[in-house]
């Protein structure tokens, strides 16, 4: 009973915080509401028994990404007057995208799930579920077993994508200015002193 009440409290707070991320105009407040969403999602995952995923979500998203967003927004010094003027310009397309996502969500929730079986006839899509259910273990063991055995190709591909993104970010931020005199230490050290000038 108490766990259901705490679960409902986390879920309602997360929905309200996610709505405030979209509604609020101040970007700093939006990032703070986003941190609240991550905290409540961590609470929901821990209540569902996924302690590892919940703590990873808390450490990675709140400890790194959300704080990075907050620092970037504070350094940009965005004027709120410009945000108020640009809000009405993007409102129609935002409503269209929101309605499309709502229709997709309604269709996805109405799909029947009775045909899903845990056999190997599903071309390997849900085949690993039978192994996870038959061998009860902790959340970390289950996640590692599934990720590093059945989906190791996607794990490697995601690592390569992150590597390419990191290299791309470094290349984009390099600022090579032309026409600036730079100091070349090797040429300076290679010069021998001409003693006849002294």
ABEGO torsion letter per residue (X at the ends): XAAAAAAAAAAAAAAAAAAAAAABABAAAAAAAAAAAAAAAAAAAAAAGBAAAAAAAAAAAAAAAAAAAAAAAAAAGBBAAAAAAAAAAAAAAAAAAAAAAAAAAAAAAABBAAABBABAAAGGAAAAAAAAAABBBBAAAAAAAAAAAAAAAAAAAAAAAAAAAAAAAAAAABBBBBGBBBBBAAAAAABBBBAAAX
